[in-house]
């Protein structure tokens, strides 16, 4: 969440420095905003309440964000957001969950090597397993500053935001 706030702040700053203003913000049509709301609210609720079929629910929410981004391609950065979400969705669909590199967890200081066998990750994440597909798109980038492990899709998504 912190990285999203930073991405929005940097985007606003760069837009302002390049001559942009807030006066056009209200005139930009946003199509199907309820899809974005679904994409933001549903995963948070699913993780908080540990619903059955949480991964499926989160995939549906991510598909809602894909639809939102596709419907709003007229907005600057939305194509990049669409690519980032798709990069995150691909390993989840291929494996049933987002594979997380155990070494990235230890590098980010989120777990010790001894804790890895018992660590529980929030949906739709799980520790990388032998045979997982598209692991290079999984959560493999340790970011100790924010206590997170990110995927390349996350980085692309933040850039789009």
PyMOL CGO cylinders between C-alpha atoms (Angstrom):
from pymol import cmd
from pymol.cgo import CYLINDER

trace = [
    CYLINDER, 0.00, 0.00, 0.00, 2.84, 2.38, 0.84, 0.3, 1, 1, 1, 1, 1, 1,
    CYLINDER, 2.84, 2.38, 0.84, 4.34, 1.85, -2.60, 0.3, 1, 1, 1, 1, 1, 1,
    CYLINDER, 4.34, 1.85, -2.60, 1.00, 2.65, -4.24, 0.3, 1, 1, 1, 1, 1, 1,
    CYLINDER, 1.00, 2.65, -4.24, 0.77, 5.92, -2.29, 0.3, 1, 1, 1, 1, 1, 1,
    CYLINDER, 0.77, 5.92, -2.29, 4.32, 6.78, -3.33, 0.3, 1, 1, 1, 1, 1, 1,
    CYLINDER, 4.32, 6.78, -3.33, 3.55, 5.90, -6.98, 0.3, 1, 1, 1, 1, 1, 1,
    CYLINDER, 3.55, 5.90, -6.98, 0.48, 8.15, -6.96, 0.3, 1, 1, 1, 1, 1, 1,
    CYLINDER, 0.48, 8.15, -6.96, 2.42, 11.01, -5.33, 0.3, 1, 1, 1, 1, 1, 1,
    CYLINDER, 2.42, 11.01, -5.33, 5.29, 10.71, -7.82, 0.3, 1, 1, 1, 1, 1, 1,
    CYLINDER, 5.29, 10.71, -7.82, 2.80, 10.56, -10.70, 0.3, 1, 1, 1, 1, 1, 1,
    CYLINDER, 2.80, 10.56, -10.70, 1.03, 13.69, -9.49, 0.3, 1, 1, 1, 1, 1, 1,
    CYLINDER, 1.03, 13.69, -9.49, 4.34, 15.49, -9.03, 0.3, 1, 1, 1, 1, 1, 1,
    CYLINDER, 4.34, 15.49, -9.03, 5.65, 14.51, -12.48, 0.3, 1, 1, 1, 1, 1, 1,
    CYLINDER, 5.65, 14.51, -12.48, 2.34, 15.49, -14.07, 0.3, 1, 1, 1, 1, 1, 1,
    CYLINDER, 2.34, 15.49, -14.07, 2.44, 18.88, -12.40, 0.3, 1, 1, 1, 1, 1, 1,
    CYLINDER, 2.44, 18.88, -12.40, 6.10, 19.46, -13.27, 0.3, 1, 1, 1, 1, 1, 1,
    CYLINDER, 6.10, 19.46, -13.27, 5.40, 18.64, -16.92, 0.3, 1, 1, 1, 1, 1, 1,
    CYLINDER, 5.40, 18.64, -16.92, 2.72, 21.33, -17.13, 0.3, 1, 1, 1, 1, 1, 1,
    CYLINDER, 2.72, 21.33, -17.13, -0.32, 19.29, -16.19, 0.3, 1, 1, 1, 1, 1, 1,
    CYLINDER, -0.32, 19.29, -16.19, -3.02, 20.46, -13.85, 0.3, 1, 1, 1, 1, 1, 1,
    CYLINDER, -3.02, 20.46, -13.85, -5.97, 19.20, -11.89, 0.3, 1, 1, 1, 1, 1, 1,
    CYLINDER, -5.97, 19.20, -11.89, -8.47, 21.21, -13.94, 0.3, 1, 1, 1, 1, 1, 1,
    CYLINDER, -8.47, 21.21, -13.94, -8.82, 18.42, -16.55, 0.3, 1, 1, 1, 1, 1, 1,
    CYLINDER, -8.82, 18.42, -16.55, -9.10, 15.65, -13.98, 0.3, 1, 1, 1, 1, 1, 1,
    CYLINDER, -9.10, 15.65, -13.98, -12.85, 16.07, -13.60, 0.3, 1, 1, 1, 1, 1, 1,
    CYLINDER, -12.85, 16.07, -13.60, -13.40, 16.09, -17.35, 0.3, 1, 1, 1, 1, 1, 1,
    CYLINDER, -13.40, 16.09, -17.35, -11.75, 12.71, -17.94, 0.3, 1, 1, 1, 1, 1, 1,
    CYLINDER, -11.75, 12.71, -17.94, -14.49, 10.10, -18.25, 0.3, 1, 1, 1, 1, 1, 1,
    CYLINDER, -14.49, 10.10, -18.25, -13.93, 7.06, -16.04, 0.3, 1, 1, 1, 1, 1, 1,
    CYLINDER, -13.93, 7.06, -16.04, -15.76, 4.04, -17.40, 0.3, 1, 1, 1, 1, 1, 1,
    CYLINDER, -15.76, 4.04, -17.40, -17.09, 1.33, -15.10, 0.3, 1, 1, 1, 1, 1, 1,
    CYLINDER, -17.09, 1.33, -15.10, -15.55, 2.59, -11.82, 0.3, 1, 1, 1, 1, 1, 1,
    CYLINDER, -15.55, 2.59, -11.82, -17.38, -0.17, -9.94, 0.3, 1, 1, 1, 1, 1, 1,
    CYLINDER, -17.38, -0.17, -9.94, -14.97, -2.67, -11.55, 0.3, 1, 1, 1, 1, 1, 1,
    CYLINDER, -14.97, -2.67, -11.55, -12.03, -0.92, -9.89, 0.3, 1, 1, 1, 1, 1, 1,
    CYLINDER, -12.03, -0.92, -9.89, -13.92, -0.86, -6.60, 0.3, 1, 1, 1, 1, 1, 1,
    CYLINDER, -13.92, -0.86, -6.60, -14.45, -4.62, -6.88, 0.3, 1, 1, 1, 1, 1, 1,
    CYLINDER, -14.45, -4.62, -6.88, -10.76, -5.08, -7.65, 0.3, 1, 1, 1, 1, 1, 1,
    CYLINDER, -10.76, -5.08, -7.65, -9.69, -3.13, -4.59, 0.3, 1, 1, 1, 1, 1, 1,
    CYLINDER, -9.69, -3.13, -4.59, -12.29, -4.05, -1.97, 0.3, 1, 1, 1, 1, 1, 1,
    CYLINDER, -12.29, -4.05, -1.97, -12.96, -7.74, -2.64, 0.3, 1, 1, 1, 1, 1, 1,
    CYLINDER, -12.96, -7.74, -2.64, -9.34, -8.97, -2.24, 0.3, 1, 1, 1, 1, 1, 1,
    CYLINDER, -9.34, -8.97, -2.24, -8.97, -7.00, 1.01, 0.3, 1, 1, 1, 1, 1, 1,
    CYLINDER, -8.97, -7.00, 1.01, -12.16, -8.56, 2.37, 0.3, 1, 1, 1, 1, 1, 1,
    CYLINDER, -12.16, -8.56, 2.37, -11.20, -12.04, 1.16, 0.3, 1, 1, 1, 1, 1, 1,
    CYLINDER, -11.20, -12.04, 1.16, -7.82, -11.85, 2.89, 0.3, 1, 1, 1, 1, 1, 1,
    CYLINDER, -7.82, -11.85, 2.89, -9.26, -10.40, 6.09, 0.3, 1, 1, 1, 1, 1, 1,
    CYLINDER, -9.26, -10.40, 6.09, -12.05, -12.94, 6.50, 0.3, 1, 1, 1, 1, 1, 1,
    CYLINDER, -12.05, -12.94, 6.50, -10.30, -15.98, 5.00, 0.3, 1, 1, 1, 1, 1, 1,
    CYLINDER, -10.30, -15.98, 5.00, -13.22, -16.88, 2.78, 0.3, 1, 1, 1, 1, 1, 1,
    CYLINDER, -13.22, -16.88, 2.78, -13.45, -20.32, 1.17, 0.3, 1, 1, 1, 1, 1, 1,
    CYLINDER, -13.45, -20.32, 1.17, -12.10, -20.22, -2.39, 0.3, 1, 1, 1, 1, 1, 1,
    CYLINDER, -12.10, -20.22, -2.39, -10.18, -17.02, -1.60, 0.3, 1, 1, 1, 1, 1, 1,
    CYLINDER, -10.18, -17.02, -1.60, -7.81, -17.48, -4.54, 0.3, 1, 1, 1, 1, 1, 1,
    CYLINDER, -7.81, -17.48, -4.54, -10.74, -17.82, -6.96, 0.3, 1, 1, 1, 1, 1, 1,
    CYLINDER, -10.74, -17.82, -6.96, -12.41, -14.72, -5.51, 0.3, 1, 1, 1, 1, 1, 1,
    CYLINDER, -12.41, -14.72, -5.51, -9.19, -12.74, -5.87, 0.3, 1, 1, 1, 1, 1, 1,
    CYLINDER, -9.19, -12.74, -5.87, -8.75, -13.91, -9.48, 0.3, 1, 1, 1, 1, 1, 1,
    CYLINDER, -8.75, -13.91, -9.48, -12.28, -12.69, -10.25, 0.3, 1, 1, 1, 1, 1, 1,
    CYLINDER, -12.28, -12.69, -10.25, -11.42, -9.34, -8.61, 0.3, 1, 1, 1, 1, 1, 1,
    CYLINDER, -11.42, -9.34, -8.61, -8.22, -9.08, -10.66, 0.3, 1, 1, 1, 1, 1, 1,
    CYLINDER, -8.22, -9.08, -10.66, -10.21, -9.82, -13.81, 0.3, 1, 1, 1, 1, 1, 1,
    CYLINDER, -10.21, -9.82, -13.81, -12.49, -6.93, -12.83, 0.3, 1, 1, 1, 1, 1, 1,
    CYLINDER, -12.49, -6.93, -12.83, -9.40, -4.67, -12.73, 0.3, 1, 1, 1, 1, 1, 1,
    CYLINDER, -9.40, -4.67, -12.73, -8.32, -6.01, -16.14, 0.3, 1, 1, 1, 1, 1, 1,
    CYLINDER, -8.32, -6.01, -16.14, -11.78, -5.12, -17.50, 0.3, 1, 1, 1, 1, 1, 1,
    CYLINDER, -11.78, -5.12, -17.50, -11.59, -1.66, -15.87, 0.3, 1, 1, 1, 1, 1, 1,
    CYLINDER, -11.59, -1.66, -15.87, -8.15, -1.00, -17.38, 0.3, 1, 1, 1, 1, 1, 1,
    CYLINDER, -8.15, -1.00, -17.38, -9.30, -2.22, -20.78, 0.3, 1, 1, 1, 1, 1, 1,
    CYLINDER, -9.30, -2.22, -20.78, -12.36, 0.04, -20.69, 0.3, 1, 1, 1, 1, 1, 1,
    CYLINDER, -12.36, 0.04, -20.69, -10.25, 3.05, -19.68, 0.3, 1, 1, 1, 1, 1, 1,
    CYLINDER, -10.25, 3.05, -19.68, -7.36, 2.82, -22.14, 0.3, 1, 1, 1, 1, 1, 1,
    CYLINDER, -7.36, 2.82, -22.14, -7.95, 6.50, -22.95, 0.3, 1, 1, 1, 1, 1, 1,
    CYLINDER, -7.95, 6.50, -22.95, -6.39, 7.36, -19.58, 0.3, 1, 1, 1, 1, 1, 1,
    CYLINDER, -6.39, 7.36, -19.58, -2.63, 7.85, -19.39, 0.3, 1, 1, 1, 1, 1, 1,
    CYLINDER, -2.63, 7.85, -19.39, -0.87, 4.82, -17.94, 0.3, 1, 1, 1, 1, 1, 1,
    CYLINDER, -0.87, 4.82, -17.94, -3.84, 2.47, -18.12, 0.3, 1, 1, 1, 1, 1, 1,
    CYLINDER, -3.84, 2.47, -18.12, -2.17, 0.31, -20.77, 0.3, 1, 1, 1, 1, 1, 1,
    CYLINDER, -2.17, 0.31, -20.77, 0.81, -0.13, -18.46, 0.3, 1, 1, 1, 1, 1, 1,
    CYLINDER, 0.81, -0.13, -18.46, -1.56, -0.98, -15.56, 0.3, 1, 1, 1, 1, 1, 1,
    CYLINDER, -1.56, -0.98, -15.56, -3.21, -3.58, -17.79, 0.3, 1, 1, 1, 1, 1, 1,
    CYLINDER, -3.21, -3.58, -17.79, 0.16, -5.17, -18.58, 0.3, 1, 1, 1, 1, 1, 1,
    CYLINDER, 0.16, -5.17, -18.58, 1.15, -5.22, -14.86, 0.3, 1, 1, 1, 1, 1, 1,
    CYLINDER, 1.15, -5.22, -14.86, -2.11, -6.82, -13.73, 0.3, 1, 1, 1, 1, 1, 1,
    CYLINDER, -2.11, -6.82, -13.73, -1.87, -9.39, -16.52, 0.3, 1, 1, 1, 1, 1, 1,
    CYLINDER, -1.87, -9.39, -16.52, 1.71, -10.21, -15.49, 0.3, 1, 1, 1, 1, 1, 1,
    CYLINDER, 1.71, -10.21, -15.49, 0.45, -10.86, -11.95, 0.3, 1, 1, 1, 1, 1, 1,
    CYLINDER, 0.45, -10.86, -11.95, -2.59, -12.81, -13.08, 0.3, 1, 1, 1, 1, 1, 1,
    CYLINDER, -2.59, -12.81, -13.08, -0.61, -15.21, -15.32, 0.3, 1, 1, 1, 1, 1, 1,
    CYLINDER, -0.61, -15.21, -15.32, 1.30, -17.11, -12.58, 0.3, 1, 1, 1, 1, 1, 1,
    CYLINDER, 1.30, -17.11, -12.58, -1.80, -17.20, -10.37, 0.3, 1, 1, 1, 1, 1, 1,
    CYLINDER, -1.80, -17.20, -10.37, -3.82, -18.81, -13.15, 0.3, 1, 1, 1, 1, 1, 1,
    CYLINDER, -3.82, -18.81, -13.15, -0.95, -21.16, -14.08, 0.3, 1, 1, 1, 1, 1, 1,
    CYLINDER, -0.95, -21.16, -14.08, -0.34, -22.36, -10.50, 0.3, 1, 1, 1, 1, 1, 1,
    CYLINDER, -0.34, -22.36, -10.50, -3.54, -21.69, -8.57, 0.3, 1, 1, 1, 1, 1, 1,
    CYLINDER, -3.54, -21.69, -8.57, -1.64, -19.12, -6.49, 0.3, 1, 1, 1, 1, 1, 1,
    CYLINDER, -1.64, -19.12, -6.49, 1.19, -16.60, -6.78, 0.3, 1, 1, 1, 1, 1, 1,
    CYLINDER, 1.19, -16.60, -6.78, 4.47, -18.43, -6.14, 0.3, 1, 1, 1, 1, 1, 1,
    CYLINDER, 4.47, -18.43, -6.14, 6.71, -16.61, -3.68, 0.3, 1, 1, 1, 1, 1, 1,
    CYLINDER, 6.71, -16.61, -3.68, 10.44, -17.22, -3.73, 0.3, 1, 1, 1, 1, 1, 1,
    CYLINDER, 10.44, -17.22, -3.73, 11.56, -18.39, -0.27, 0.3, 1, 1, 1, 1, 1, 1,
    CYLINDER, 11.56, -18.39, -0.27, 14.97, -16.75, -0.70, 0.3, 1, 1, 1, 1, 1, 1,
    CYLINDER, 14.97, -16.75, -0.70, 13.27, -13.43, -1.43, 0.3, 1, 1, 1, 1, 1, 1,
    CYLINDER, 13.27, -13.43, -1.43, 11.33, -13.73, 1.84, 0.3, 1, 1, 1, 1, 1, 1,
    CYLINDER, 11.33, -13.73, 1.84, 14.53, -14.23, 3.80, 0.3, 1, 1, 1, 1, 1, 1,
    CYLINDER, 14.53, -14.23, 3.80, 16.36, -11.48, 1.87, 0.3, 1, 1, 1, 1, 1, 1,
    CYLINDER, 16.36, -11.48, 1.87, 13.54, -9.04, 2.65, 0.3, 1, 1, 1, 1, 1, 1,
    CYLINDER, 13.54, -9.04, 2.65, 13.79, -9.98, 6.34, 0.3, 1, 1, 1, 1, 1, 1,
    CYLINDER, 13.79, -9.98, 6.34, 10.26, -11.38, 6.43, 0.3, 1, 1, 1, 1, 1, 1,
    CYLINDER, 10.26, -11.38, 6.43, 11.27, -14.86, 7.56, 0.3, 1, 1, 1, 1, 1, 1,
    CYLINDER, 11.27, -14.86, 7.56, 14.33, -16.79, 8.59, 0.3, 1, 1, 1, 1, 1, 1,
    CYLINDER, 14.33, -16.79, 8.59, 15.32, -20.00, 6.83, 0.3, 1, 1, 1, 1, 1, 1,
    CYLINDER, 15.32, -20.00, 6.83, 14.06, -21.91, 9.87, 0.3, 1, 1, 1, 1, 1, 1,
    CYLINDER, 14.06, -21.91, 9.87, 10.64, -20.25, 9.69, 0.3, 1, 1, 1, 1, 1, 1,
    CYLINDER, 10.64, -20.25, 9.69, 10.06, -21.00, 5.99, 0.3, 1, 1, 1, 1, 1, 1,
    CYLINDER, 10.06, -21.00, 5.99, 8.54, -24.50, 6.44, 0.3, 1, 1, 1, 1, 1, 1,
    CYLINDER, 8.54, -24.50, 6.44, 5.84, -23.11, 8.76, 0.3, 1, 1, 1, 1, 1, 1,
    CYLINDER, 5.84, -23.11, 8.76, 5.22, -19.70, 7.22, 0.3, 1, 1, 1, 1, 1, 1,
    CYLINDER, 5.22, -19.70, 7.22, 1.67, -18.93, 6.09, 0.3, 1, 1, 1, 1, 1, 1,
    CYLINDER, 1.67, -18.93, 6.09, 1.19, -16.39, 3.32, 0.3, 1, 1, 1, 1, 1, 1,
    CYLINDER, 1.19, -16.39, 3.32, -2.00, -14.49, 2.55, 0.3, 1, 1, 1, 1, 1, 1,
    CYLINDER, -2.00, -14.49, 2.55, -4.01, -15.47, -0.48, 0.3, 1, 1, 1, 1, 1, 1,
    CYLINDER, -4.01, -15.47, -0.48, -3.39, -15.67, -3.35, 0.3, 1, 1, 1, 1, 1, 1,
    CYLINDER, -3.39, -15.67, -3.35, 0.25, -16.27, -2.41, 0.3, 1, 1, 1, 1, 1, 1,
    CYLINDER, 0.25, -16.27, -2.41, 2.05, -19.45, -1.44, 0.3, 1, 1, 1, 1, 1, 1,
    CYLINDER, 2.05, -19.45, -1.44, 5.65, -20.56, -1.27, 0.3, 1, 1, 1, 1, 1, 1,
    CYLINDER, 5.65, -20.56, -1.27, 7.12, -21.54, -4.62, 0.3, 1, 1, 1, 1, 1, 1,
    CYLINDER, 7.12, -21.54, -4.62, 6.95, -25.29, -5.22, 0.3, 1, 1, 1, 1, 1, 1,
    CYLINDER, 6.95, -25.29, -5.22, 8.82, -27.58, -7.61, 0.3, 1, 1, 1, 1, 1, 1,
    CYLINDER, 8.82, -27.58, -7.61, 6.98, -27.69, -10.91, 0.3, 1, 1, 1, 1, 1, 1,
    CYLINDER, 6.98, -27.69, -10.91, 5.50, -24.20, -10.61, 0.3, 1, 1, 1, 1, 1, 1,
    CYLINDER, 5.50, -24.20, -10.61, 5.14, -22.40, -13.91, 0.3, 1, 1, 1, 1, 1, 1,
    CYLINDER, 5.14, -22.40, -13.91, 6.04, -18.78, -14.69, 0.3, 1, 1, 1, 1, 1, 1,
    CYLINDER, 6.04, -18.78, -14.69, 7.98, -18.40, -11.44, 0.3, 1, 1, 1, 1, 1, 1,
    CYLINDER, 7.98, -18.40, -11.44, 9.91, -15.50, -12.98, 0.3, 1, 1, 1, 1, 1, 1,
    CYLINDER, 9.91, -15.50, -12.98, 6.60, -13.60, -12.79, 0.3, 1, 1, 1, 1, 1, 1,
    CYLINDER, 6.60, -13.60, -12.79, 6.05, -14.62, -9.16, 0.3, 1, 1, 1, 1, 1, 1,
    CYLINDER, 6.05, -14.62, -9.16, 6.97, -12.65, -6.07, 0.3, 1, 1, 1, 1, 1, 1,
    CYLINDER, 6.97, -12.65, -6.07, 10.75, -12.81, -6.40, 0.3, 1, 1, 1, 1, 1, 1,
    CYLINDER, 10.75, -12.81, -6.40, 11.99, -9.26, -5.69, 0.3, 1, 1, 1, 1, 1, 1,
    CYLINDER, 11.99, -9.26, -5.69, 12.83, -8.63, -2.02, 0.3, 1, 1, 1, 1, 1, 1,
    CYLINDER, 12.83, -8.63, -2.02, 12.16, -5.10, -0.81, 0.3, 1, 1, 1, 1, 1, 1,
    CYLINDER, 12.16, -5.10, -0.81, 13.25, -4.96, 2.81, 0.3, 1, 1, 1, 1, 1, 1,
    CYLINDER, 13.25, -4.96, 2.81, 12.54, -1.23, 3.10, 0.3, 1, 1, 1, 1, 1, 1,
    CYLINDER, 12.54, -1.23, 3.10, 8.79, -1.89, 2.94, 0.3, 1, 1, 1, 1, 1, 1,
    CYLINDER, 8.79, -1.89, 2.94, 8.88, -5.48, 4.23, 0.3, 1, 1, 1, 1, 1, 1,
    CYLINDER, 8.88, -5.48, 4.23, 7.56, -6.84, 0.95, 0.3, 1, 1, 1, 1, 1, 1,
    CYLINDER, 7.56, -6.84, 0.95, 8.41, -9.25, -1.82, 0.3, 1, 1, 1, 1, 1, 1,
    CYLINDER, 8.41, -9.25, -1.82, 7.28, -7.94, -5.19, 0.3, 1, 1, 1, 1, 1, 1,
    CYLINDER, 7.28, -7.94, -5.19, 6.80, -9.33, -8.66, 0.3, 1, 1, 1, 1, 1, 1,
    CYLINDER, 6.80, -9.33, -8.66, 7.79, -7.71, -11.94, 0.3, 1, 1, 1, 1, 1, 1,
    CYLINDER, 7.79, -7.71, -11.94, 4.06, -7.25, -12.53, 0.3, 1, 1, 1, 1, 1, 1,
    CYLINDER, 4.06, -7.25, -12.53, 3.87, -5.21, -9.32, 0.3, 1, 1, 1, 1, 1, 1,
    CYLINDER, 3.87, -5.21, -9.32, 6.68, -2.95, -10.55, 0.3, 1, 1, 1, 1, 1, 1,
    CYLINDER, 6.68, -2.95, -10.55, 5.02, -2.48, -13.95, 0.3, 1, 1, 1, 1, 1, 1,
    CYLINDER, 5.02, -2.48, -13.95, 1.69, -1.79, -12.22, 0.3, 1, 1, 1, 1, 1, 1,
    CYLINDER, 1.69, -1.79, -12.22, 3.26, 0.82, -9.93, 0.3, 1, 1, 1, 1, 1, 1,
    CYLINDER, 3.26, 0.82, -9.93, 4.89, 2.49, -12.92, 0.3, 1, 1, 1, 1, 1, 1,
    CYLINDER, 4.89, 2.49, -12.92, 1.50, 2.64, -14.66, 0.3, 1, 1, 1, 1, 1, 1,
    CYLINDER, 1.50, 2.64, -14.66, -0.16, 4.12, -11.59, 0.3, 1, 1, 1, 1, 1, 1,
]
cmd.load_cgo(trace, "trace")
